[in-house]
């Protein structure tokens, strides 16, 4: 193994932790993200650039004199001086030792952790490329995109943002886990505006490396929606038959997946609770819908094979004590029923009599089980209803029902006799993801999509369009 670089930083930090507290477990995560961005407004390129960010997360799991184990976490940025040979960087090692000692103090002050467990043993030998460097990107990844956008600027009033990032993670633990993986990803978002009508439309796509973007198709779809906006109709609040496109569906389903905590459900604190237990197994819909996080799902290149959990925070769904545990496919909904809930290993053991098992959170999310109908097919079979574009500013109103509120944006359209006939005003909505699953009467073809609301945290989604017979548009919004 080399004496410099992130892998060596992991080893040096683990060695220091062993000297400071030989009785403690430790996990060290080094993440380096190389990112390139491109921004444009008024059909003119405005900014582009590339940055690199590196962080170290140090987790100490310390036996306490009064019993139990405390968890302490320290996060710090990792400048280049931390990456050199330890014998040439005494000051850097001193900084690492100070961070380790701070983690020990934090663990002692935190008291016994409810999620305490032994660190997972490795499921395979150390990665052969553990000591390799970080993956990189640059503004060159946008060459094709920039050329295509330049062509569109002649006819489109366009604004947008493109991001590409390559995140490399090194994870080492005192249990012997040594893993390195590279996760590339990115997205492009485009807004077109029609100055004559004031209509604004949005579209986006997620991508691994910008070679799989269908920019002409995306722009063509946006231009078509601007044409729909040449006729305007005002509608009052109410419940409307509504077609949710995959992007809007993803924003609801991501929140549902984030709300699948097992402990809150067991303790009566969530919408997945019921008297005497949880709603696992409950039939929500006769549609055979399955909502899953799956590291081996086709169409999501870049996810590490046989991934492991790597986290510097604990909560009801995830635990620092699980660093290095192998993840798996988790079906939050299975054939229309509530499938699994999210449990760290300690909580899974606590509720084992109820059938709980370790279920880590998902890096991607897929809703399947619909028909082959496209969004256009579903519009064509609609007598009268609304077609949404996307959602934003979503917030929780009631955790016991998972009720969310938010706004429509960048295009809500009236459908009459199978055709889009006008653009209508925006609305504030009030809906629960669980209720949407229960009330959906049709699901179409699953496709890769980009969430609008949650894209800063979650981009790996594949969803179908959904038909909701009575979507609750609770008030008119002035959003454009």
Helices and strands as residue ranges (DSSP letters): H 6-20, E 25-41, E 44-63, E 69-77, G 80-83, G 86-88, H 90-110, G 139-142, H 143-152, E 158-173, E 178-193, E 200-207, H 215-228, E 232-233, E 238-244, H 246-258, H 262-266, E 273-274, E 277-278, E 290-293, G 320-322, E 330-334, E 337-338, H 345-350, G 352-354, E 365-368, H 375-380, E 384-387, E 390-398, E 403-409, E 412-416, E 419-424, E 426-432, H 433-439, E 440-443, E 447-449, E 461-463, E 466-477
